[in-house]
């Protein structure tokens, strides 16, 4: 596994993903993965991806389990969207001469 090998662009892409998800430097990744083949690297990338996504999954589950919070977010979003839409609609009507803004 190596970075910047023009014959293996997929290697560069996957090593970059590993670098980003693991928080390691490029130099650390080069040393760690230089003697690895695909069979060793793929499980490492998979485990690192799972660990990196774990906090996001936990937050998602917490939000999904709090129905009151979800309903309040939806209600607040609806109110904000309606206010913006009504303002825009009034501006369009005024510009077209259909009515005066409220």
C-alpha positions, 0 to 999 in steps of 0.5 A: 500500500502506498500513496501517489502510485499512478498505477494504483489510484484506488490505493491513494484514495483508500489510504487517504480515507484511512488517514482522515478517519484515523486522525493519523498523519500521512507519515504515520499511515505510510509507515503503518501500511507500507508492508500491508496488502489489501487483505490486511488493509481492508479490515483495518480501514473497515474497523477504523471507519466503524469507530469513526462513525460510532459517535454519529450513530450514537447521536442519531440513535439518541435523537431518534429515541427522543420523539419530543425533541424531533417533534419540536425541531419539526414544529420550529422548522415549519414555523420558520419556513412558513414565515420565509415563504409568506414573506417571499410570496408577499414580495412576489405578489407586490412585484407583480401588482396583485396585492400590497404586502401585509 
